[in-house]
Structures are given as C-alpha cells and as structure tokens.
Amino acid sequence: MKEILRKLLPYLCFVALFLLLFALSPYFLTFANLSTVARQTAFINIIAIGMTLVIISGGVDLSVGS
C-alpha cells in the first residue's frame, strides 16, 4: 500500500493544487487563463516532446543544453 501511495503522490498533489486554485480564484478555469497558460508553455512543450523522442529512440544528445 505504501508503494502505491508513493507512486500516486505527485498526481494527488497536482489534483489537490488544481482544486485549491479552482476554489480560491474565480479566474482560474476561465478560457482566457487556460489559453494564456497553453500559449506560454507551448515552446517548452514542443522542445520536451522532441527531446523525449530522441531519448526514447536511444540517440541521447547532451549537446542540446549547450
């Protein structure tokens, strides 16, 4: 049981944070806020997807950071 809880803890914390922000701010789940967050993270998400594909394929290239 401890191992399952340890694996689920990050997801449970994320859901708890989401619910807390939803309860405290009336602007959290608005279309404007969600589209702003999506727009601001799009560049990082595209890079992360590309790096994930490189790592999965086994061609790990550490020179990207430099």
Rosetta silent file (secondary structure, phi, psi, omega in degrees, C-alpha in Angstrom):
SEQUENCE: MKEILRKLLPYLCFVALFLLLFALSPYFLTFANLSTVARQTAFINIIAIGMTLVIISGGVDLSVGS
SCORE:     score description
SCORE:     0.000 S_00000001
   1 L     0.000  -38.154  179.740    0.000    0.000    0.000 S_00000001
   2 H   -63.923  -38.245 -178.505    2.871    2.384    0.798 S_00000001
   3 H   -67.091  -39.509  178.560    4.429    1.816   -2.603 S_00000001
   4 H   -65.158  -43.362  178.774    1.178    2.586   -4.427 S_00000001
   5 H   -63.810  -38.820  178.850    0.714    5.775   -2.411 S_00000001
   6 H   -64.192  -37.037  178.520    4.296    6.797   -3.131 S_00000001
   7 H   -72.850  -33.377 -177.037    3.709    6.373   -6.865 S_00000001
   8 H   -88.248  -11.413 -174.605    0.420    8.272   -6.795 S_00000001
   9 H   -57.532  -44.711  178.007    1.565   11.110   -4.523 S_00000001
  10 H   -60.090  -39.172  179.927    2.707   13.506   -7.294 S_00000001
  11 H   -69.746  -39.638  178.150   -0.612   13.092   -9.097 S_00000001
  12 H   -65.173  -39.068  177.213   -2.615   13.530   -5.905 S_00000001
  13 H   -65.082  -40.272  177.791   -0.671   16.693   -5.075 S_00000001
  14 H   -62.411  -44.492  178.908   -1.329   18.031   -8.574 S_00000001
  15 H   -65.291  -40.545  178.931   -5.066   17.378   -8.249 S_00000001
  16 H   -64.051  -42.097  178.004   -5.120   18.946   -4.770 S_00000001
  17 H   -64.726  -41.992  177.555   -3.315   22.052   -6.048 S_00000001
  18 H   -59.221  -47.007 -179.409   -5.691   22.273   -9.010 S_00000001
  19 H   -66.669  -37.605  178.259   -8.732   22.062   -6.732 S_00000001
  20 H   -64.171  -46.026  178.746   -7.275   24.591   -4.290 S_00000001
  21 H   -66.244  -36.305  176.659   -6.600   27.125   -7.030 S_00000001
  22 H   -63.169  -39.514 -178.809  -10.038   26.498   -8.501 S_00000001
  23 H   -74.053  -32.563 -174.538  -11.653   27.178   -5.101 S_00000001
  24 H   -87.609  -24.819 -175.849   -9.609   30.290   -4.318 S_00000001
  25 L  -126.225  126.862  177.644   -9.724   32.115   -7.646 S_00000001
  26 L   -74.472  -10.906 -177.083  -12.761   32.716   -9.842 S_00000001
  27 L   -98.627   -0.894 -172.437  -10.454   33.338  -12.810 S_00000001
  28 L   -66.623  -45.259 -177.284   -8.534   30.067  -12.676 S_00000001
  29 L   -99.419   27.289  176.890  -10.683   27.972  -15.029 S_00000001
  30 L   -82.060  157.709  179.545  -11.581   30.712  -17.461 S_00000001
  31 H   -62.205  -39.186 -179.040  -10.877   30.301  -21.143 S_00000001
  32 H   -62.283  -44.036 -179.167   -8.589   33.356  -21.137 S_00000001
  33 H   -67.458  -46.128 -178.796   -6.407   31.966  -18.342 S_00000001
  34 H   -65.331  -37.222  178.051   -6.166   28.463  -19.783 S_00000001
  35 H   -70.588  -33.929  175.985   -5.310   29.755  -23.261 S_00000001
  36 H   -65.284  -43.839  178.627   -2.635   32.040  -21.781 S_00000001
  37 H   -63.460  -42.651  179.343   -1.053   29.137  -19.915 S_00000001
  38 H   -64.022  -40.739  179.608   -1.142   26.976  -23.046 S_00000001
  39 H   -66.921  -39.552 -177.873    0.419   29.753  -25.122 S_00000001
  40 H   -72.494  -26.407 -177.621    3.178   30.410  -22.593 S_00000001
  41 H  -101.111   -0.733 -175.700    4.161   26.746  -22.285 S_00000001
  42 H   -61.390  -43.943 -177.977    3.870   25.772  -25.963 S_00000001
  43 H   -61.922  -46.859  179.694    7.532   26.426  -26.787 S_00000001
  44 H   -65.662  -38.717  179.446    8.821   24.362  -23.852 S_00000001
  45 H   -64.793  -39.374  179.002    6.334   21.573  -24.596 S_00000001
  46 H   -64.442  -43.694  177.825    7.481   21.309  -28.223 S_00000001
  47 H   -63.557  -42.266 -178.967   11.116   21.054  -27.135 S_00000001
  48 H   -63.721  -39.549  178.400   10.211   18.487  -24.458 S_00000001
  49 H   -64.926  -43.116  177.855    8.354   16.313  -26.966 S_00000001
  50 H   -61.922  -44.632  179.917   11.321   16.412  -29.342 S_00000001
  51 H   -67.337  -34.766  177.449   13.799   15.528  -26.600 S_00000001
  52 H   -62.810  -43.166  178.357   11.528   12.724  -25.384 S_00000001
  53 H   -64.230  -37.673  178.239   11.520   11.179  -28.856 S_00000001
  54 H   -65.459  -44.196 -178.858   15.324   11.448  -29.021 S_00000001
  55 H   -66.153  -42.116  179.897   15.733    9.789  -25.616 S_00000001
  56 H   -63.786  -38.354 -178.558   13.237    7.010  -26.445 S_00000001
  57 H   -74.559  -11.324  177.413   15.000    6.258  -29.725 S_00000001
  58 L    93.046    0.122  179.110   18.305    5.892  -27.888 S_00000001
  59 L   -95.268   61.168 -176.872   20.058    8.799  -29.560 S_00000001
  60 L   -67.084  121.683 -178.965   20.663   10.781  -26.409 S_00000001
  61 L  -119.203  107.490 -177.979   22.390   14.020  -27.356 S_00000001
  62 H   -84.309   -1.566 -178.910   23.599   16.043  -24.394 S_00000001
  63 H   -77.130   -8.735 -178.392   24.895   18.892  -26.545 S_00000001
  64 H   -63.829  -35.707 -179.394   21.436   20.475  -26.728 S_00000001
  65 H   -66.180  -26.107  179.948   21.932   22.133  -23.351 S_00000001
  66 L   -91.507    0.000    0.000   24.999   23.984  -24.532 S_00000001
